Amino acid sequence: MKKLLLFTIALVFMLFTPVQAANVNTVKAAIVKHSIEMGVDPAITLSIAKTESGFRHEARSSRGAVGVFQLMPSTARRMGLNPYSLDDNIKGGVMYYKSMYKMFGSMELALAAYNAGPGNVKKYKAIPPFTETKRFVSKIMADYRHFKANPDPAMIAAQSVPSSIKGAQVLAATPANAPLPMVQIEQSRNLNVELVKEIPVEVEVKSQSVAI
C-alpha cells in the first residue's frame, strides 16, 4: 500500500511539474539527431516543430498537447513515450510523421494526416478541405523549401545529413492536389499505425484540427 502511494505521488508530480524551457539550439540539434537516426530528412521535421511549437518544449496547447511536437500525453503513453521528456517528445513527432509518410507516400499528404488525421486523408483521397489543415501543410512546405535551400546550423553541424539522408528518395513530394490511389488506401488499412492526432470536426464551412 505504501509503495502504491509513493508511486502515485511520483506519477502525479511528473505529470504536473512544469516543463523546463530548453534552448532552441538544443531542441534543433535533438530534432536533427533523431531524424537522421530514423531516416527522415531533418528539413521536414524542423519545419513541423517550427509550426507546432516554435521549437519550445515548454509549449502547451489549450487542448493539453505538450512539447516540441505537441503530443497529447495519453497518445504518447500509448506509444511508450513520455511527452514531457524532450527526447521522447521529439521521437514521437518524428515517428508519427514517418509513419504517415509511409502510409501515404507524399510529404503533403503525410503533413495533412499529421494535422487532420489519416482518416480524413483517406476519405478525401487528398489534402482535406479544412482551412487549418491547408494552412498547416502550406506553411510547413514553405519552411521545408527554405531549410533545403538554407540549411539550419543544426543540419550543417550534423555533417552526416547529406550522405545519410536521401531526401529525394525518402521524402519525394507528390502534387498536393493529386488524388490518393485507391490501391494505396487499401494497403494503408493493413498498417498498424498509432493515431497521434484525433480526427477534426467539420462544422459546415469551418473545421477544427486536433493537435496530437
C-alpha positions as CSV (number, residue, x, y, z in Angstrom):
1,M,0.0,0.0,0.0
2,K,2.8,2.4,0.9
3,K,4.7,1.6,-2.3
4,L,1.5,2.2,-4.3
5,L,1.0,5.6,-2.6
6,L,4.6,6.6,-3.3
7,F,4.3,5.6,-6.9
8,T,1.1,7.6,-7.3
9,I,2.7,10.7,-5.8
10,A,5.7,10.3,-8.1
11,L,3.4,9.9,-11.2
12,V,1.3,13.0,-10.3
13,F,4.5,15.0,-9.7
14,M,5.9,14.0,-13.1
15,L,2.6,14.8,-14.9
16,F,2.0,18.2,-13.3
17,T,5.6,19.5,-13.0
18,P,6.1,22.4,-15.5
19,V,8.3,21.5,-18.4
20,Q,11.6,23.4,-18.3
21,A,12.4,25.6,-21.2
22,A,15.1,24.1,-23.4
23,N,17.5,26.1,-25.5
24,V,16.3,26.4,-29.1
25,N,19.6,25.2,-30.5
26,T,19.5,22.2,-28.2
27,V,16.0,21.4,-29.5
28,K,17.0,21.7,-33.1
29,A,20.1,19.6,-32.6
30,A,18.0,16.9,-31.0
31,I,15.5,17.0,-33.9
32,V,18.2,16.6,-36.4
33,K,19.8,13.8,-34.5
34,H,16.6,11.7,-34.1
35,S,15.5,12.5,-37.7
36,I,18.8,11.2,-39.1
37,E,18.6,8.1,-36.8
38,M,15.1,7.4,-38.1
39,G,15.9,8.1,-41.8
40,V,13.8,11.2,-42.0
41,D,15.0,14.4,-43.6
42,P,15.6,16.9,-40.8
43,A,14.4,19.8,-43.0
44,I,10.8,18.5,-42.8
45,T,10.9,17.7,-39.1
46,L,12.4,21.0,-38.2
47,S,9.6,22.6,-40.3
48,I,6.9,20.7,-38.4
49,A,8.4,21.6,-35.0
50,K,8.7,25.3,-36.0
51,T,5.0,25.4,-36.8
52,E,3.8,23.2,-33.9
53,S,5.7,24.9,-31.1
54,G,8.3,27.4,-32.4
55,F,10.9,24.8,-31.0
56,R,9.6,25.4,-27.5
57,H,9.5,22.3,-25.4
58,E,7.5,24.1,-22.7
59,A,4.7,24.9,-25.2
60,R,1.2,23.7,-24.0
61,S,-2.0,23.9,-26.1
62,S,-5.4,24.6,-24.7
63,R,-6.3,21.0,-25.5
64,G,-3.5,19.7,-23.4
65,A,-0.9,18.9,-26.1
66,V,2.7,19.4,-24.9
67,G,6.2,19.8,-26.1
68,V,8.1,20.5,-29.3
69,F,5.8,18.3,-31.4
70,Q,2.7,19.0,-29.4
71,L,1.9,15.4,-28.3
72,M,-1.2,14.5,-26.3
73,P,0.1,12.8,-23.1
74,S,-2.4,9.9,-23.5
75,T,-1.2,9.2,-27.0
76,A,2.4,9.5,-26.1
77,R,1.9,6.9,-23.4
78,R,0.3,4.5,-25.9
79,M,3.4,4.9,-27.9
80,G,5.5,4.1,-24.9
81,L,6.9,7.6,-24.6
82,N,6.9,10.4,-22.0
83,P,5.8,13.6,-23.7
84,Y,7.4,15.7,-21.0
85,S,10.8,14.3,-22.0
86,L,12.4,16.4,-24.7
87,D,13.9,13.3,-26.4
88,D,10.7,11.3,-26.2
89,N,8.6,14.2,-27.5
90,I,10.8,14.6,-30.5
91,K,11.0,10.8,-31.1
92,G,7.2,10.7,-31.1
93,G,6.8,13.5,-33.5
94,V,9.4,12.1,-36.0
95,M,8.0,8.6,-35.6
96,Y,4.4,9.8,-36.4
97,Y,5.4,11.8,-39.4
98,K,7.4,8.9,-40.7
99,S,4.5,6.5,-40.3
100,M,2.2,8.9,-42.1
101,Y,4.7,9.3,-45.0
102,K,4.9,5.5,-45.3
103,M,1.2,5.3,-45.3
104,F,0.5,7.9,-48.0
105,G,3.8,8.2,-49.9
106,S,3.6,12.0,-50.1
107,M,5.0,14.8,-47.9
108,E,1.9,16.9,-48.4
109,L,-0.5,14.1,-47.5
110,A,1.7,13.0,-44.6
111,L,1.5,16.5,-43.2
112,A,-2.2,16.6,-43.8
113,A,-2.6,13.3,-41.9
114,Y,-0.4,14.7,-39.1
115,N,-2.7,17.6,-38.7
116,A,-6.2,16.3,-39.6
117,G,-5.7,12.5,-39.0
118,P,-5.2,9.8,-41.6
119,G,-8.9,9.0,-41.7
120,N,-9.6,12.3,-43.4
121,V,-6.8,11.9,-45.9
122,K,-8.3,8.5,-46.9
123,K,-11.8,10.0,-47.0
124,Y,-10.9,12.8,-49.4
125,K,-8.0,11.0,-51.2
126,A,-6.2,14.3,-51.0
127,I,-5.5,17.1,-48.5
128,P,-8.8,17.5,-46.6
129,P,-10.6,20.8,-47.4
130,F,-10.1,22.2,-43.9
131,T,-8.7,25.7,-43.8
132,E,-6.5,24.9,-40.8
133,T,-5.1,21.8,-42.5
134,K,-4.4,23.6,-45.8
135,R,-2.6,26.4,-43.9
136,F,-0.6,23.9,-41.9
137,V,0.6,22.0,-44.9
138,S,1.3,25.2,-46.9
139,K,3.3,26.8,-44.1
140,I,5.4,23.7,-43.4
141,M,6.2,23.1,-47.1
142,A,7.3,26.7,-47.4
143,D,9.6,26.2,-44.4
144,Y,10.8,22.9,-45.8
145,R,11.9,24.5,-49.0
146,H,13.6,27.3,-47.0
147,F,15.6,24.7,-44.9
148,K,16.6,22.8,-48.1
149,A,17.9,26.0,-49.7
150,N,19.3,27.4,-46.5
151,P,20.2,24.6,-44.1
152,D,19.8,25.3,-40.4
153,P,23.1,25.4,-38.5
154,A,22.0,22.3,-36.7
155,M,21.8,20.5,-40.0
156,I,25.2,21.8,-41.1
157,A,26.7,20.7,-37.7
158,A,25.4,17.2,-38.2
159,Q,27.6,16.9,-41.4
160,S,26.3,13.3,-41.9
161,V,22.9,14.6,-43.1
162,P,23.8,14.9,-46.9
163,S,25.2,11.3,-47.1
164,S,22.9,9.5,-44.7
165,I,19.6,11.2,-45.7
166,K,18.5,10.8,-49.2
167,G,15.7,13.3,-49.1
168,A,14.7,12.9,-52.8
169,Q,14.1,9.2,-52.3
170,V,12.7,9.1,-48.8
171,L,10.6,12.2,-48.9
172,A,9.9,12.8,-52.5
173,A,6.8,15.0,-52.7
174,T,3.8,14.5,-54.9
175,P,1.5,17.3,-56.0
176,A,-0.7,18.5,-53.1
177,N,-3.9,18.0,-55.0
178,A,-3.1,14.7,-56.6
179,P,-5.7,12.1,-55.8
180,L,-4.6,9.2,-53.5
181,P,-4.5,5.9,-55.4
182,M,-7.2,3.5,-54.2
183,V,-4.6,0.7,-54.0
184,Q,-2.6,2.8,-51.6
185,I,-5.7,3.3,-49.5
186,E,-6.4,-0.4,-49.4
187,Q,-2.8,-1.1,-48.4
188,S,-2.9,1.5,-45.7
189,R,-5.8,-0.3,-44.0
190,N,-3.4,-3.1,-43.2
191,L,-0.8,-1.0,-41.5
192,N,-0.8,-0.9,-37.7
193,V,-0.1,2.8,-37.1
194,E,-0.8,4.6,-33.8
195,L,-3.1,7.5,-34.4
196,V,-1.4,10.5,-32.8
197,K,-4.0,13.1,-33.9
198,E,-7.7,12.9,-33.5
199,I,-10.0,13.5,-36.5
200,P,-11.1,17.1,-36.8
201,V,-14.7,18.1,-36.6
202,E,-16.1,19.9,-39.6
203,V,-19.0,22.2,-39.0
204,E,-20.4,23.5,-42.3
205,V,-17.6,25.7,-43.7
206,K,-15.3,25.7,-40.7
207,S,-13.2,22.9,-39.4
208,Q,-11.2,22.2,-36.3
209,S,-8.0,20.3,-36.3
210,V,-6.9,18.5,-33.2
211,A,-3.3,18.7,-32.0
212,I,-1.6,15.5,-31.1
